[in-house]
Amino acid sequence: MRVSARNKLPGVVQDIQSDGLMAKVSLRIGDNHLVALVTAESVAELDLHPGDEVTALIKSTSVMLAKP
């Protein structure tokens, strides 16, 4: 599959929590943790399970940073 998105982060599904129409998919990307909120239908269509290798595609109009 070829996509135009430049922010591609390969990772592994750690956990999936479905609640009605939405699902929270937790990913491990190297030493980092990323959470994606997607539809439960998308989780089913992709047949996602913990341990699956996936790529997070990030398309955003803004990024916020915080410094302690």
CORFEN-V86719 format. One line per field, one symbol per residue. burial: b if it has 24 or more other C-alpha atoms within 12 Angstrom, else e. Layout:
burial = ???
This chain:
burial = eeeeeeeeeebbbbebbeeeeeebbbbbeeeeebebebeeeebeeeebeeeeebbbeeeeeeeeeeee
